[in-house]
């Protein structure tokens, strides 16, 4: 075996297997285990050192042992090493166990009396691997028959629905733990200073050309009042940033060039401008409607405002 797999192949192969096993079984998040956990790197270094040391020791022992052999023993060893692996005793023994085939010299033991124009038939047995596989298939078929057709376990439709539910649960769990993957229904308004500062930075870089630095509106609408064309509140503003404004004349969709987490910060900063009363704000667009948070009206036990009606007095002032 050492002859078939030399040390310069054997050592990297064993090391790669151990390395892959460590990376598979150790949960290190988005970083490799040997980087996140220094002890893993130390273990791998020691393991590689031991592999090389073992190879050196074994090679040294083989050389010393070889020099202790007599000339006749050395010749016998060389003759054995010249035998191809497929003709070796180990390989031949394994082949006999798997196939139970007879050597040419033993064919007379399984030779039948049938003779077809000089063609003789051998009574060879089926290979054990084939027979055992056949028995395993029969056992599997019986278990399958009893489980799904007699007992009445789940069918393919139920299995599909179950796997889809598990997949949906995994997706929802991933969304909860990933800061850059979430939908409009679960987005929340951020109020911490760091998030608002980041939102202001992005707003200053990409939004001031249309909305002005104070949010008073220029090409785009005024963002500081309570009137919105596509709806106010964190969910609507976030959705507008993601998908874009009105087709043909609205804002472009930022979902392809900005992370959802950054869009959440921008939306939160835009909402923080509410009521800031900038100088000379842009007049409210005719299609803009007053927006009132549903939760706010319910909590205050006040009648829900009709968001489809425009406050004409407020529009006239603007």
C-alpha positions in Angstrom: 0.0 0.0 0.0 2.9 2.4 0.8 4.2 1.7 -2.7 0.9 2.6 -4.3 0.5 5.8 -2.3 3.8 7.5 -1.7 4.4 9.7 1.4 4.2 13.0 -0.6 0.7 12.1 -1.6 -0.3 10.3 1.6 0.5 13.1 4.1 -1.4 15.9 2.2 -4.3 13.6 1.7 -4.7 12.7 5.3 -4.2 16.3 6.4 -6.9 17.4 3.9 -9.4 14.9 5.2 -8.8 16.0 8.8 -8.9 19.7 7.8 -12.2 19.2 6.0 -13.7 17.2 8.9 -12.8 20.1 11.3 -14.4 22.7 9.0 -17.5 20.6 8.7 -18.1 19.8 12.3 -17.0 23.1 13.9 -19.6 25.8 13.6 -17.5 28.9 12.9 -20.1 31.1 11.2 -18.9 33.1 8.2 -15.2 32.5 9.0 -13.1 29.4 8.6 -12.6 27.5 11.8 -8.8 27.7 11.7 -9.1 31.5 11.5 -11.8 32.0 14.1 -10.4 29.6 16.6 -6.6 29.7 17.1 -6.6 26.4 18.8 -7.8 24.7 15.6 -4.8 26.2 13.8 -2.5 25.0 16.5 -4.0 21.5 16.3 -3.6 21.4 12.5 0.1 22.5 12.8 0.8 19.9 15.4 -1.1 17.2 13.4 1.0 18.1 10.3 4.2 17.9 12.3 3.2 14.5 13.7 2.4 13.2 10.2 5.7 14.2 8.8 7.5 12.9 11.9 5.8 9.5 11.6 6.7 9.2 7.9 10.3 10.0 8.7 10.4 7.5 11.6 8.8 4.7 9.5 11.2 5.4 6.6 14.2 5.3 9.0 12.9 2.0 10.5 12.5 0.5 7.0 16.0 1.4 6.1 17.5 0.0 9.3 15.5 -3.2 8.9 16.5 -3.6 5.3 20.2 -3.3 6.2 19.8 -6.0 8.9 18.5 -8.5 6.3 20.7 -11.1 4.7 21.4 -11.0 1.0 18.9 -13.8 0.4 16.2 -12.0 2.4 16.9 -8.8 0.5 16.4 -10.6 -2.8 13.1 -12.1 -1.6 11.9 -8.7 -0.5 12.8 -7.2 -3.9 11.0 -10.0 -5.7 7.9 -9.4 -3.6 8.0 -5.7 -4.3 8.2 -6.3 -8.0 4.8 -8.1 -8.0 2.0 -5.8 -9.3 -0.7 -4.9 -6.9 -3.4 -6.7 -8.9 -1.4 -9.9 -8.7 -0.7 -9.6 -5.0 -2.1 -11.9 -2.4 -4.2 -9.2 -0.8 -5.9 -8.2 -4.0 -6.5 -11.7 -5.2 -7.9 -12.8 -1.8 -10.3 -9.8 -1.8 -11.4 -10.6 -5.4 -12.1 -14.2 -4.5 -14.3 -13.1 -1.6 -16.3 -10.7 -3.7 -16.8 -12.9 -6.8 -16.2 -16.5 -5.5 -14.7 -17.2 -8.9 -12.7 -20.2 -9.8 -9.2 -20.2 -11.1 -8.6 -21.6 -14.6 -7.0 -24.7 -13.0 -10.2 -25.3 -11.0 -12.7 -24.9 -13.9 -13.0 -28.7 -14.2 -14.8 -28.7 -10.8 -17.6 -26.5 -12.1 -17.7 -27.8 -15.7 -21.2 -29.0 -16.8 -21.9 -31.8 -19.2 -23.5 -29.5 -21.7 -21.7 -29.2 -25.0 -22.9 -26.9 -27.7 -20.6 -27.2 -30.8 -17.6 -27.4 -28.5 -18.8 -24.7 -26.2 -18.9 -25.9 -22.6 -20.8 -24.3 -19.7 -19.5 -23.5 -16.3 -21.7 -23.7 -13.2 -20.3 -20.6 -11.5 -22.2 -19.1 -8.6 -23.5 -15.6 -8.6 -21.1 -13.0 -7.0 -21.8 -12.5 -3.3 -22.0 -8.8 -3.6 -24.8 -9.2 -6.2 -26.7 -11.7 -4.1 -26.5 -9.6 -1.0 -27.6 -6.5 -2.9 -30.6 -8.5 -4.2 -31.5 -9.6 -0.7 -31.2 -6.0 0.5 -33.6 -4.8 -2.2 -36.1 -7.5 -1.3 -36.0 -6.5 2.4 -36.3 -2.8 1.4 -39.3 -3.5 -0.8 -41.1 -5.4 2.0 -40.5 -2.6 4.5 -41.7 0.0 1.9 -44.8 -2.0 1.1 -45.8 -2.4 4.8 -45.0 1.2 5.7 -46.6 3.1 2.8 -49.3 0.7 1.5 -50.4 -1.3 4.6 -49.8 1.0 7.6 -50.5 4.1 5.5 -47.6 6.4 6.4 -47.2 9.8 4.7 -47.4 10.0 0.9 -45.4 12.1 -1.6 -47.7 15.1 -1.3 -47.5 15.2 2.5 -43.7 14.8 2.3 -43.5 17.7 -0.2 -45.7 19.9 2.0 -43.6 19.1 5.1 -40.3 19.9 3.4 -41.8 23.1 2.1 -42.8 24.1 5.6 -39.4 23.3 6.9 -37.8 25.3 4.1 -40.0 28.3 4.8 -39.1 28.1 8.5 -35.4 28.0 7.6 -35.9 31.1 5.3 -37.6 33.0 8.0 -35.0 32.1 10.5 -32.3 33.2 8.1 -34.1 36.5 7.5 -34.2 37.1 11.3 -30.5 36.5 11.7 -29.2 38.2 8.6 -29.1 42.0 8.7 -29.2 42.4 5.0 -32.2 40.1 4.2 -35.7 41.1 5.3 -38.9 42.2 3.7 -41.2 45.2 4.0 -43.6 43.5 6.4 -40.9 43.0 9.0 -38.9 46.2 8.6 -38.8 48.5 11.7 -37.9 52.1 12.2 -34.5 52.7 13.6 -34.0 55.4 16.2 -30.4 55.0 17.5 -27.9 57.7 16.7 -25.5 55.4 14.7 -28.2 54.2 12.3 -29.6 57.7 11.7 -26.1 59.1 11.1 -25.5 56.4 8.5 -28.9 57.1 7.0 -28.1 60.8 6.8 -24.7 60.1 5.2 -26.4 58.0 2.4 -29.2 60.5 2.0 -26.6 63.3 1.6 -24.7 61.4 -1.0 -27.6 60.2 -3.2 -30.9 62.0 -2.3 -30.1 65.7 -1.9 -30.2 66.4 -5.6 -33.9 65.7 -5.7 -35.0 66.3 -2.1 -32.5 68.9 -0.8 -30.3 68.4 2.2 -33.1 69.4 4.6 -35.7 67.2 2.9 -37.8 70.1 1.8 -38.1 68.9 -1.8 -36.8 70.0 -5.1 -37.3 67.7 -8.1 -38.7 65.2 -5.6 -41.5 65.9 -3.1 -41.2 67.4 0.4 -40.3 64.7 2.9 -40.9 66.7 6.1 -44.7 67.0 6.1 -47.4 64.3 6.7 -48.5 64.0 3.1 -47.1 61.1 1.0 -47.7 60.0 -2.6 -46.9 56.4 -2.0 -47.7 56.2 1.7 -45.7 57.1 4.8 -44.5 55.0 7.7 -41.4 52.9 7.7 -42.9 50.0 5.6 -44.1 52.2 2.8 -41.0 54.4 2.7 -38.7 51.3 2.8 -40.8 49.8 0.0 -40.6 52.9 -2.1 -36.8 53.0 -1.7 -36.6 49.3 -2.6 -38.9 49.3 -5.6 -38.8 52.9 -6.8 -41.4 55.6 -7.1 -44.1 56.2 -9.7 -43.4 54.6 -13.1 -42.0 57.0 -15.6 -41.4 60.0 -13.3 -40.6 58.7 -9.8 -37.5 57.7 -8.0 -35.4 54.8 -9.3 -35.4 51.5 -7.4 -32.4 51.3 -5.1 -32.6 47.6 -4.3 -30.0 46.7 -7.0 -27.4 49.1 -5.8 -28.0 49.4 -2.0 -28.3 46.8 0.8 -31.7 46.5 2.5 -30.0 47.3 5.8 -28.8 50.6 4.4 -32.2 51.4 2.9 -33.7 50.8 6.3 -31.4 53.4 7.8 -32.2 55.9 5.0 -36.0 55.3 5.5 -35.6 55.8 9.2 -33.6 59.0 8.7 -36.3 60.3 6.2 -39.0 59.7 8.8 -36.9 61.6 11.4 -37.3 64.7 9.3 -41.0 64.8 9.9 -42.1 68.1 11.3 -38.7 69.7 10.8 -40.2 72.6 8.8 -37.5 73.5 6.4 -37.2 76.9 4.8 -39.3 77.3 1.6 -40.5 73.7 1.3 -41.8 72.5 -2.0 -45.7 72.7 -2.2 -47.5 69.4 -1.6 -48.3 67.5 -4.8 -52.0 67.2 -5.6 -51.8 63.4 -5.6 -50.2 63.3 -2.1 -52.4 62.2 0.7 -52.2 62.6 4.5 -50.8 59.5 6.1 -51.6 58.4 9.7 -50.1 55.4 11.3 -52.9 52.8 12.0 -51.2 51.6 15.2 -50.9 55.2 16.4 -54.6 55.9 15.9 -55.6 52.7 17.6 -53.4 53.2 20.6 -54.7 56.7 21.1 -58.3 55.4 20.8 -59.0 58.1 18.2 -61.0 57.6 15.0 -58.9 56.4 12.1 -58.2 59.1 9.5 -59.3 58.5 6.0 -56.0 58.5 4.1 -57.8 58.7 0.8 -58.9 62.3 1.5 -56.6 65.2 1.1 -56.6 68.0 3.7 -57.5 70.8 1.3 -56.7 73.5 3.8 -53.2 72.2 4.4 -52.6 71.9 0.7 -53.8 75.4 0.2 -51.3 76.7 2.8 -48.5 75.0 0.9 
